[in-house]
């Protein structure tokens, strides 16, 4: 396993237009809804612009002249405008909510699908919390911005255009005075948006670390308690949250300063209008209604600017999320099929796939992890179909790497691996992976029932096939003693089953698809002696006529293997059957004798205690 230290990406400092173009494809399926939203927002902006004109009419025709003639009609029209505004807002909220939910769903779906395609090397170096943060909070923030942000932007833009036109038509000189504060607003906006973007990038980065800490804390709770690490873990976690708090306060401070500045500039514009317009009112060249409407427009003109400033602030935060999401979606798998080559050979149709017998050849294979750690160099190995191969050696010797290369979870950096004479890099990945059975030391069961977990190995399997696979691994009798049988829930990660029961379920899941190649990676090291005997009995049935690799520290479990390979520093230092290796009295013999003596001492201790 590689020991790479995960590093967060460093993104561009400014607003990335190309990034948003890529993300807008998620808004494309909702084009009709967004057009409808834009139309309604334009109507809403038009109604908002009508209100001051109606107030102008009321002041000049009712208040100034002390008359109520036509007031009933005016009141009815005013109520109609308010009712229409209410209906538009209701439709807008429903439509925007639909778009937001849909965009979040689509991005999460693509993100999850992409994670399924990424190679093992990605998971070697990427923390779970980092991925969870992207698929949850980052996507929510992005979906919120793409839906509500576009809506508010459409309203703000329409509002500014309509208000500007009305102001210029009413009194173009006062309108130009109002616009004089815009250049200053532009300069202030550029400064604050840069600062806010940098702060939000730091916040999203720290949020990933916090999510990762949550994940590790929950998964490692037993270890934490046994080592009495609660206070130490809390102290480490508080450092992260403290950093998040400081960066959040910094971002909120800049946003809090920015918004009042926009409001202040709007008030200054309104003050200029009141000053110049008041002079004209006193001179009799401007009516009361027009002055009141113009003051409303001067203030109202800066409402959309203020909202658009908020949108740009949200956009900065969302870009930090967008960058992180796109970095995940654009991560290329290390192992991919050459679709054009497969199509040319007709191998894109699984009906043309040759049946795997299980002959495996390593030809001068070298392999190094991305961090440069070299594990294998000029490694050669030939495995015949149906042969049982045991891999023995110290931790880090390269046993798991050899198996993972054989399974094409990784690919050689040099040399090649042949499956039944085919270079497996020239074949579809699923050709090999659909013929693999893999049982880990610590099996992972998915939430659901025993039956559902076994079906992961072959989704279309019948009940008879499930029972046959369970009997083959000595699981059936255990399941039938349970109250709900195969419908027994396993709990999260298999928490409702014993370690042995989980392991037997994973055996049944691996064997039900009748794989040609089988891998047991320390499959009996975490179970009790009684379950180990059950598994040992199952292994003999499972591995019959199948090419198999067995990685084991308990050497007593591999005595029946056709060949035992002793691995050290990525090289085979001894090779032979159990009897042959014992007769040589080499490294394997020393390991076996040492383990045998330890077991005898352990049994003697138990006997004396009893």
C-alpha positions as CSV (number, residue, x, y, z in Angstrom):
1,X,0.0,0.0,0.0
2,X,1.2,3.4,-0.9
3,X,1.9,5.9,1.9
4,X,1.1,9.0,-0.1
5,X,0.1,12.1,1.9
6,X,-3.0,13.7,0.4
7,X,-2.6,17.3,-0.7
8,X,-5.4,19.6,-1.5
9,X,-5.3,21.2,-5.0
10,X,-4.3,24.8,-5.5
11,X,-6.8,26.6,-7.8
12,X,-6.6,29.8,-9.9
13,X,-6.9,33.1,-8.0
14,X,-9.7,34.7,-10.1
15,X,-13.1,33.8,-11.3
16,X,-12.8,30.9,-13.7
17,X,-15.2,31.5,-16.6
18,X,-14.3,28.1,-18.3
19,X,-15.2,26.3,-15.1
20,X,-18.7,27.8,-15.0
21,X,-19.2,27.0,-18.6
22,X,-18.5,23.3,-17.8
23,X,-20.9,23.4,-14.8
24,X,-23.7,25.1,-16.8
25,X,-24.2,21.8,-18.6
26,X,-25.9,20.7,-15.4
27,X,-28.4,23.5,-15.9
28,X,-29.0,22.6,-19.5
29,X,-31.7,19.9,-18.8
30,X,-33.6,22.6,-17.0
31,X,-33.5,25.1,-19.8
32,X,-37.3,25.4,-20.0
33,X,-37.6,26.0,-16.3
34,X,-34.8,28.5,-16.3
35,X,-36.3,30.4,-19.2
36,X,-39.7,30.4,-17.5
37,X,-38.0,31.7,-14.3
38,X,-36.2,34.4,-16.2
39,X,-39.5,35.4,-17.8
40,X,-41.3,35.6,-14.5
41,X,-38.4,37.5,-12.9
42,X,-38.5,40.0,-15.7
43,X,-42.2,40.4,-15.1
44,X,-41.6,40.8,-11.4
45,X,-38.9,43.5,-12.1
46,X,-41.4,45.3,-14.4
47,X,-44.1,45.3,-11.6
48,X,-41.5,46.5,-9.1
49,X,-40.7,49.3,-11.5
50,X,-44.4,50.2,-11.9
51,X,-45.0,50.7,-8.2
52,X,-43.1,54.1,-7.9
53,X,-44.9,55.3,-11.1
54,X,-48.2,54.5,-9.4
55,X,-47.1,56.3,-6.3
56,X,-46.1,59.3,-8.4
57,X,-49.6,59.3,-10.0
58,X,-51.2,59.0,-6.5
59,X,-49.2,61.9,-5.1
60,X,-49.7,64.3,-8.1
61,X,-53.4,63.4,-8.7
62,X,-54.8,62.7,-5.2
63,X,-52.6,64.1,-2.5
64,X,-51.3,67.4,-4.0
65,X,-54.7,68.4,-5.5
66,X,-56.7,67.0,-2.5
67,X,-58.9,64.9,-4.8
68,X,-60.2,61.3,-4.6
69,X,-61.6,61.2,-8.1
70,X,-60.6,57.9,-9.7
71,X,-59.1,56.6,-6.5
72,X,-61.3,53.4,-6.6
73,X,-59.9,52.4,-10.0
74,X,-56.4,53.2,-8.9
75,X,-56.8,51.1,-5.8
76,X,-58.1,48.2,-7.8
77,X,-55.2,48.3,-10.2
78,X,-52.7,48.6,-7.3
79,X,-54.2,45.5,-5.6
80,X,-54.1,43.6,-9.0
81,X,-50.4,44.4,-9.3
82,X,-49.7,43.2,-5.8
83,X,-51.7,40.0,-6.4
84,X,-49.8,39.3,-9.7
85,X,-46.5,39.9,-7.9
86,X,-47.5,37.3,-5.2
87,X,-48.4,34.7,-7.8
88,X,-45.2,35.3,-9.7
89,X,-43.1,34.9,-6.5
90,X,-45.0,31.6,-5.7
91,X,-44.3,30.2,-9.1
92,X,-40.7,31.4,-9.0
93,X,-40.0,29.7,-5.6
94,X,-41.5,26.4,-6.7
95,X,-39.6,26.4,-10.1
96,X,-36.3,27.4,-8.6
97,X,-36.6,24.8,-5.9
98,X,-37.2,22.1,-8.6
99,X,-34.1,23.3,-10.5
100,X,-31.9,23.3,-7.4
101,X,-33.0,19.8,-6.3
102,X,-32.5,18.5,-9.9
103,X,-29.1,20.0,-10.4
104,X,-27.9,18.7,-7.0
105,X,-29.2,15.2,-7.9
106,X,-27.5,15.2,-11.3
107,X,-24.1,16.3,-10.0
108,X,-24.2,13.8,-7.1
109,X,-25.2,11.0,-9.5
110,X,-22.3,11.8,-11.9
111,X,-20.0,12.1,-8.9
112,X,-21.0,8.8,-7.5
113,X,-20.8,7.0,-10.9
114,X,-17.3,8.6,-11.5
115,X,-16.1,7.3,-8.1
116,X,-17.1,3.8,-9.1
117,X,-14.9,4.1,-12.2
118,X,-11.8,5.5,-10.5
119,X,-8.8,3.1,-9.9
120,X,-7.6,1.8,-6.6
121,X,-4.7,4.2,-6.6
122,X,-7.2,7.1,-6.2
123,X,-8.6,5.6,-3.0
124,X,-5.1,4.9,-1.8
125,X,-4.3,8.6,-1.6
126,X,-7.7,10.4,-1.2
127,X,-9.4,10.6,2.3
128,X,-13.0,9.5,2.5
129,X,-14.0,12.8,4.3
130,X,-12.6,14.7,1.3
131,X,-14.9,12.8,-1.1
132,X,-17.9,13.1,1.3
133,X,-17.5,16.8,1.6
134,X,-17.5,17.2,-2.2
135,X,-20.6,15.1,-2.7
136,X,-22.6,16.7,0.1
137,X,-21.9,20.3,1.1
138,X,-20.0,21.4,-2.0
139,X,-22.7,20.1,-4.3
140,X,-25.5,21.6,-2.2
141,X,-23.8,25.0,-2.3
142,X,-23.2,24.8,-6.1
143,X,-26.8,23.7,-6.8
144,X,-28.1,26.5,-4.7
145,X,-26.0,29.0,-6.6
146,X,-26.9,27.7,-10.1
147,X,-30.6,27.8,-9.4
148,X,-31.3,30.7,-7.0
149,X,-28.3,32.7,-8.1
150,X,-29.4,32.6,-11.8
151,X,-32.9,33.6,-10.7
152,X,-31.8,36.6,-8.6
153,X,-29.3,37.6,-11.3
154,X,-32.1,37.6,-13.9
155,X,-34.3,39.8,-11.6
156,X,-31.5,42.1,-10.7
157,X,-30.4,42.6,-14.3
158,X,-34.0,43.2,-15.5
159,X,-34.6,45.5,-12.6
160,X,-31.6,47.6,-13.3
161,X,-32.4,47.9,-17.0
162,X,-36.0,48.8,-16.5
163,X,-35.3,51.2,-13.7
164,X,-32.5,53.0,-15.7
165,X,-34.9,53.4,-18.7
166,X,-37.7,54.8,-16.5
167,X,-35.3,57.2,-14.7
168,X,-33.8,58.4,-18.0
169,X,-37.3,59.0,-19.4
170,X,-38.5,60.8,-16.3
171,X,-35.5,63.0,-15.7
172,X,-32.3,62.1,-17.6
173,X,-30.2,64.7,-15.7
174,X,-31.1,63.3,-12.3
175,X,-30.6,59.8,-13.6
176,X,-27.1,60.6,-14.7
177,X,-26.4,62.1,-11.2
178,X,-27.6,58.8,-9.7
179,X,-25.2,56.8,-11.9
180,X,-22.1,58.8,-10.8
181,X,-21.6,56.4,-7.8
182,X,-21.4,53.3,-10.0
183,X,-17.6,53.6,-10.9
184,X,-16.7,53.7,-7.2
185,X,-19.0,50.7,-6.6
186,X,-17.2,48.8,-9.3
187,X,-13.8,49.4,-7.8
188,X,-15.0,48.4,-4.3
189,X,-16.6,45.3,-5.7
190,X,-13.5,44.1,-7.4
191,X,-11.4,44.4,-4.2
192,X,-14.0,42.7,-1.9
193,X,-14.8,39.9,-4.3
194,X,-11.1,38.8,-4.5
195,X,-10.8,38.8,-0.7
196,X,-14.1,36.9,-0.3
197,X,-13.1,34.2,-2.9
198,X,-9.8,33.5,-1.2
199,X,-11.5,33.2,2.2
200,X,-14.2,30.8,0.9
201,X,-11.5,28.6,-0.8
202,X,-9.8,28.3,2.6
203,X,-13.2,27.5,4.2
204,X,-14.0,24.7,1.8
205,X,-10.5,23.2,2.2
206,X,-10.8,23.2,6.0
207,X,-14.3,21.8,5.7
208,X,-12.9,18.8,3.9
209,X,-10.4,18.2,6.7
210,X,-13.2,18.5,9.3
211,X,-15.3,15.9,7.4
212,X,-12.3,13.6,7.2
213,X,-11.7,14.0,10.9
214,X,-15.4,13.2,11.6
215,X,-15.1,10.1,9.5
216,X,-11.9,8.9,11.2
217,X,-13.3,9.6,14.6
218,X,-16.4,7.6,14.0
219,X,-14.6,4.6,12.3
220,X,-11.9,4.6,15.0
221,X,-14.1,5.1,18.0
222,X,-13.1,1.7,19.6
223,X,-9.4,2.4,19.2
224,X,-10.0,5.9,20.6
225,X,-11.6,4.5,23.7
226,X,-9.1,1.6,24.3
227,X,-6.2,4.1,24.0
228,X,-8.1,6.7,26.1
229,X,-7.5,9.2,23.3
230,X,-10.8,11.1,23.7
231,X,-9.3,14.3,25.0
232,X,-6.4,14.2,22.5
233,X,-8.8,13.7,19.6
234,X,-11.0,16.5,20.8
235,X,-8.0,18.8,21.0
236,X,-7.0,18.0,17.5
237,X,-10.5,18.4,16.2
238,X,-10.9,21.7,18.0
239,X,-7.8,23.0,16.2
240,X,-9.5,22.2,12.9
241,X,-12.8,23.8,13.9
242,X,-11.0,26.8,15.3
243,X,-9.3,27.3,12.0
244,X,-12.6,27.0,10.2
245,X,-14.2,29.5,12.7
246,X,-11.4,32.0,12.1
247,X,-11.6,31.7,8.3
248,X,-15.5,31.9,8.4
249,X,-15.4,35.0,10.5
250,X,-12.9,36.6,8.1
251,X,-15.1,35.8,5.1
252,X,-18.3,37.0,6.9
253,X,-16.5,40.2,8.0
254,X,-15.6,41.1,4.4
255,X,-19.1,40.2,3.2
256,X,-20.6,42.2,6.2
257,X,-18.5,45.3,5.3
258,X,-19.2,45.0,1.6
259,X,-23.0,45.0,1.8
260,X,-23.3,48.2,3.9
261,X,-20.9,49.9,1.5
262,X,-23.2,49.1,-1.4
263,X,-26.2,50.4,0.7
264,X,-24.3,53.5,1.6
265,X,-23.5,54.3,-2.0
266,X,-27.2,53.8,-2.8
267,X,-28.1,56.3,0.0
268,X,-25.6,58.8,-1.4
269,X,-27.2,58.5,-4.8
270,X,-30.6,59.1,-3.2
271,X,-29.2,62.0,-1.2
272,X,-27.9,63.6,-4.5
273,X,-31.3,63.1,-6.1
274,X,-33.1,64.7,-3.0
275,X,-30.7,67.6,-3.1
276,X,-30.9,68.5,-6.8
277,X,-34.5,67.4,-7.1
278,X,-35.5,69.5,-4.1
279,X,-34.0,72.5,-5.7
280,X,-35.9,71.9,-8.9
281,X,-39.1,71.3,-6.8
282,X,-38.7,74.6,-5.1
283,X,-38.1,76.2,-8.5
284,X,-41.4,74.7,-9.8
285,X,-39.7,72.6,-12.5
286,X,-40.4,69.3,-10.9
287,X,-43.5,67.8,-9.4
288,X,-43.8,66.3,-5.9
289,X,-44.8,62.9,-7.4
290,X,-41.8,62.9,-9.8
291,X,-39.4,63.7,-7.0
292,X,-40.9,61.0,-4.7
293,X,-40.8,58.5,-7.6
294,X,-37.2,59.4,-8.4
295,X,-36.0,59.0,-4.8
296,X,-37.7,55.6,-4.8
297,X,-36.0,54.7,-8.1
298,X,-32.6,56.0,-6.8
299,X,-32.9,53.7,-3.8
300,X,-34.5,50.9,-5.8
301,X,-31.8,51.1,-8.4
302,X,-29.3,49.9,-5.8
303,X,-31.4,47.1,-4.5
304,X,-30.6,44.9,-7.5
305,X,-26.9,46.1,-7.3
306,X,-26.9,45.0,-3.7
307,X,-28.5,41.7,-4.5
308,X,-26.1,41.2,-7.4
309,X,-23.2,42.0,-5.1
310,X,-24.6,39.3,-2.8
311,X,-24.8,36.9,-5.8
312,X,-21.2,37.6,-6.7
313,X,-20.3,36.9,-3.0
314,X,-22.2,33.6,-3.2
315,X,-20.5,33.0,-6.5
316,X,-17.1,33.3,-4.9
317,X,-18.1,30.7,-2.3
318,X,-19.7,28.5,-5.0
319,X,-16.6,28.7,-7.2
320,X,-14.5,27.3,-4.4
321,X,-17.0,24.4,-4.3
322,X,-17.2,24.1,-8.1
323,X,-13.5,23.9,-8.4
324,X,-13.4,21.0,-5.9
325,X,-16.3,19.2,-7.6
326,X,-14.9,19.5,-11.1
327,X,-11.5,18.3,-9.8
328,X,-13.2,15.1,-8.7
329,X,-15.3,14.7,-11.9
330,X,-12.3,15.4,-14.1
331,X,-9.9,13.0,-12.3
332,X,-8.9,10.4,-14.8
333,X,-8.8,6.7,-13.8
334,X,-5.4,5.2,-14.0
335,X,-6.8,2.1,-15.7
336,X,-9.1,2.5,-18.7
337,X,-10.1,0.4,-21.6
338,X,-9.1,1.4,-25.1
339,X,-12.7,1.6,-26.5
340,X,-11.6,2.0,-30.1
341,X,-9.2,-1.0,-30.0
342,X,-11.8,-3.1,-28.3
343,X,-14.5,-2.1,-30.8
344,X,-12.1,-3.0,-33.7
345,X,-11.6,-6.4,-32.2
346,X,-15.3,-6.9,-31.5
347,X,-14.5,-7.1,-27.7
348,X,-16.9,-4.4,-26.8
349,X,-19.6,-7.1,-27.0
350,X,-19.2,-9.5,-24.1
351,X,-20.6,-12.3,-26.2
352,X,-17.2,-12.3,-28.0
353,X,-15.2,-12.5,-24.8
354,X,-13.1,-15.7,-24.5
355,X,-13.8,-17.9,-21.5
356,X,-11.2,-17.5,-18.9
357,X,-9.3,-20.7,-17.9
358,X,-7.0,-19.1,-15.4
359,X,-3.5,-19.2,-16.8
360,X,-1.6,-16.2,-15.5
361,X,1.9,-15.1,-16.5
362,X,4.0,-12.2,-15.1
363,X,6.6,-11.2,-17.7
364,X,9.4,-8.9,-16.3
365,X,6.9,-7.0,-14.4
366,X,7.9,-3.8,-12.5
367,X,5.6,-1.7,-10.4
368,X,5.9,1.5,-8.5
369,X,3.3,3.6,-6.7
370,X,2.7,7.2,-7.7
371,X,4.9,8.5,-4.9
372,X,7.8,6.6,-6.5
373,X,7.9,3.7,-4.0
374,X,9.0,0.7,-6.1
375,X,7.6,-2.6,-5.0
376,X,8.4,-5.0,-7.9
377,X,11.2,-5.1,-10.4
378,X,11.6,-7.6,-13.2
379,X,9.2,-10.0,-11.5
380,X,8.4,-13.2,-13.3
381,X,5.8,-15.8,-12.4
382,X,3.8,-18.5,-14.3
383,X,0.6,-19.8,-12.8
384,X,-1.3,-22.7,-14.5
385,X,-5.0,-22.8,-14.7
386,X,-6.5,-24.4,-11.5
387,X,-3.3,-24.0,-9.5
388,X,-3.4,-22.9,-5.9
389,X,-0.6,-20.4,-5.1
390,X,0.2,-19.3,-1.6
391,X,2.0,-16.0,-1.0
392,X,4.0,-15.8,2.3
393,X,6.3,-13.0,3.5
394,X,6.7,-10.1,5.9
395,X,4.4,-7.1,5.8
396,X,5.3,-4.8,2.9
397,X,7.1,-7.6,1.0
398,X,4.8,-7.1,-2.0
399,X,2.3,-10.0,-1.6
400,X,-0.9,-7.9,-2.0
401,X,0.7,-5.9,-4.8
402,X,1.3,-9.1,-6.8
403,X,-2.3,-10.1,-6.3
404,X,-3.7,-6.7,-7.1
405,X,-1.7,-6.6,-10.3
406,X,-2.9,-10.1,-11.3
407,X,-6.5,-8.8,-10.7
408,X,-5.7,-5.6,-12.7
409,X,-6.6,-3.3,-9.8
410,X,-3.3,-1.8,-10.8
411,X,-1.3,-2.2,-14.0
412,X,2.5,-2.8,-14.4
413,X,4.7,0.2,-14.9
414,X,6.9,-2.0,-16.9
415,X,6.5,-5.5,-18.4
416,X,3.2,-7.2,-19.0
417,X,0.7,-9.7,-17.5
418,X,-0.9,-12.4,-19.6
419,X,-4.3,-14.0,-18.8
420,X,-4.6,-17.2,-20.9
421,X,-2.1,-15.7,-23.3
422,X,-3.8,-12.3,-23.7
423,X,-2.1,-9.1,-22.5
424,X,-4.9,-8.1,-20.1
425,X,-4.3,-4.3,-20.9
426,X,-5.6,-5.1,-24.4
427,X,-8.8,-6.8,-23.0
428,X,-11.9,-5.3,-21.4
429,X,-11.4,-4.8,-17.7
430,X,-14.8,-6.4,-17.0
431,X,-13.6,-9.6,-18.8
432,X,-11.2,-10.2,-16.0
433,X,-13.1,-8.5,-13.1
434,X,-16.3,-10.5,-13.8
435,X,-14.3,-13.7,-13.4
436,X,-12.8,-12.7,-10.0
437,X,-13.7,-13.9,-6.5
438,X,-12.0,-11.8,-3.8
439,X,-12.3,-12.3,0.0
440,X,-10.6,-9.8,2.2
441,X,-9.3,-10.2,5.8
442,X,-12.0,-7.7,7.0
443,X,-15.0,-8.2,4.8
444,X,-17.3,-5.3,4.1
445,X,-21.0,-6.1,4.0
446,X,-23.5,-3.5,2.7
447,X,-26.6,-2.5,4.7
448,X,-29.4,-5.0,3.9
449,X,-30.1,-8.6,4.4
450,X,-27.8,-11.7,4.0
451,X,-29.6,-12.6,0.8
452,X,-29.1,-9.1,-0.7
453,X,-25.4,-9.2,0.2
454,X,-24.9,-12.5,-1.5
455,X,-26.7,-11.2,-4.5
456,X,-24.0,-8.5,-4.9
457,X,-21.9,-11.2,-6.4
458,X,-24.5,-12.1,-9.0
459,X,-27.6,-9.8,-9.0
460,X,-29.7,-12.2,-11.1
461,X,-29.0,-15.3,-9.0
462,X,-31.9,-17.5,-8.1
463,X,-32.8,-18.6,-4.5
464,X,-31.4,-22.1,-5.5
465,X,-28.1,-20.6,-6.5
466,X,-27.9,-18.6,-3.3
467,X,-28.5,-21.7,-1.2
468,X,-26.0,-23.7,-3.3
469,X,-23.3,-21.1,-2.8
470,X,-24.1,-20.9,1.0
471,X,-23.9,-24.6,1.4
472,X,-20.6,-24.6,-0.5
473,X,-19.0,-22.3,2.1
474,X,-20.8,-23.9,5.1
475,X,-23.0,-20.9,5.7
476,X,-26.5,-22.4,5.0
477,X,-26.9,-24.2,8.3
478,X,-25.9,-21.1,10.2
479,X,-28.4,-18.9,8.3
480,X,-31.2,-21.4,8.8
481,X,-30.8,-21.1,12.6
482,X,-31.5,-17.4,12.4
483,X,-35.1,-16.3,12.9
484,X,-35.4,-14.6,9.5
485,X,-33.1,-16.8,7.6
486,X,-31.6,-15.2,4.5
487,X,-33.8,-12.1,5.2
488,X,-31.8,-11.4,8.3
489,X,-30.5,-7.8,8.3
490,X,-26.7,-7.6,8.6
491,X,-26.6,-4.0,9.9
492,X,-24.2,-1.2,8.7
493,X,-21.0,-2.9,7.6
494,X,-22.3,-6.2,8.9
495,X,-22.4,-5.0,12.5
496,X,-25.3,-7.4,13.4
497,X,-23.2,-10.5,12.5
498,X,-20.2,-12.0,14.1
499,X,-16.8,-11.7,12.3
500,X,-17.0,-15.4,11.3
501,X,-20.6,-15.0,9.9
502,X,-19.5,-11.9,7.9
503,X,-16.6,-13.8,6.5
504,X,-18.8,-16.7,5.4
505,X,-21.3,-14.3,3.8
506,X,-18.4,-12.7,1.9
507,X,-17.3,-16.2,0.7
508,X,-20.8,-17.0,-0.6
509,X,-20.9,-13.6,-2.3
510,X,-17.6,-14.2,-4.0
511,X,-18.3,-17.8,-5.1
512,X,-21.9,-17.4,-6.4
513,X,-20.7,-16.0,-9.7
514,X,-18.5,-19.1,-10.3
515,X,-15.3,-17.1,-10.8
516,X,-12.3,-18.6,-12.7
517,X,-9.8,-16.8,-10.4
518,X,-10.1,-16.7,-6.6
519,X,-8.2,-14.5,-4.1
520,X,-8.1,-15.1,-0.4
521,X,-6.3,-12.2,1.4
522,X,-5.8,-13.1,5.0
523,X,-9.3,-14.5,4.9
524,X,-9.1,-16.6,8.1
525,X,-6.8,-14.5,10.2
526,X,-9.6,-12.5,11.9
527,X,-11.9,-15.4,12.8
528,X,-12.1,-17.8,15.7
529,X,-10.8,-21.4,15.5
530,X,-14.2,-23.0,15.0
531,X,-15.1,-20.7,12.1
532,X,-11.6,-21.2,10.7
533,X,-12.3,-24.9,10.5
534,X,-15.6,-24.2,8.7
535,X,-13.8,-21.9,6.3
536,X,-10.9,-24.4,5.7
537,X,-13.5,-27.0,4.8
538,X,-15.2,-24.5,2.4
539,X,-11.9,-23.4,0.8
540,X,-11.2,-27.0,-0.4
541,X,-14.6,-26.9,-2.2
542,X,-14.3,-23.3,-3.5
543,X,-10.8,-23.5,-5.0
544,X,-11.3,-26.8,-6.8
545,X,-10.5,-26.3,-10.5
546,X,-9.9,-22.5,-10.0
547,X,-6.7,-20.5,-10.2
548,X,-6.3,-19.1,-6.7
549,X,-4.0,-16.9,-4.7
550,X,-3.9,-17.2,-1.0
551,X,-2.2,-14.6,1.2
552,X,-1.8,-15.9,4.7
553,X,0.1,-15.3,7.9
554,X,-1.3,-18.5,9.4
555,X,0.9,-21.0,7.6
556,X,-1.2,-23.9,8.8
557,X,-3.9,-22.7,6.3
558,X,-1.7,-23.1,3.2
559,X,-0.2,-26.6,3.6
560,X,-2.4,-28.0,0.8
561,X,-1.4,-25.4,-1.8
562,X,0.2,-26.6,-5.0
563,X,3.0,-24.0,-4.6
564,X,4.0,-21.7,-1.8
565,X,6.0,-18.5,-2.8
566,X,8.0,-16.8,-0.1
567,X,8.2,-13.1,-1.0
568,X,10.8,-10.7,0.2
569,X,11.3,-7.1,-1.1
570,X,9.2,-7.9,-4.2
571,X,11.2,-11.1,-5.1
572,X,10.5,-14.8,-4.8
573,X,13.2,-16.1,-2.4
574,X,11.7,-19.6,-2.0
575,X,9.3,-21.7,-4.0
576,X,7.8,-25.2,-3.6
577,X,5.2,-27.3,-1.8
578,X,4.8,-27.3,2.0
579,X,6.9,-30.5,2.3
580,X,9.6,-29.3,-0.1
581,X,10.0,-26.0,1.7
582,X,10.2,-27.6,5.1
583,X,12.8,-30.1,3.8
584,X,15.0,-27.1,2.6
585,X,15.0,-25.7,6.2
586,X,15.1,-22.2,4.8
587,X,13.1,-19.1,5.6
588,X,9.7,-20.8,5.2
589,X,10.7,-23.6,7.5
590,X,11.8,-21.1,10.2
591,X,8.5,-19.2,9.9
592,X,6.5,-22.4,10.1
593,X,8.4,-23.9,13.0
594,X,8.2,-20.5,14.9
595,X,4.4,-20.4,14.4
596,X,4.0,-24.1,15.3
597,X,5.9,-23.6,18.6
598,X,3.9,-20.4,19.4
599,X,0.6,-22.4,18.9
600,X,1.8,-25.2,21.1
601,X,2.8,-22.8,23.9
602,X,-0.6,-21.1,23.5
603,X,-2.4,-24.4,23.8
604,X,-0.3,-25.4,26.9
605,X,-1.2,-22.1,28.5
606,X,-4.9,-22.6,27.9
607,X,-4.7,-26.2,29.2
608,X,-2.9,-25.1,32.5
609,X,-5.4,-22.3,33.0
610,X,-8.2,-24.8,32.8
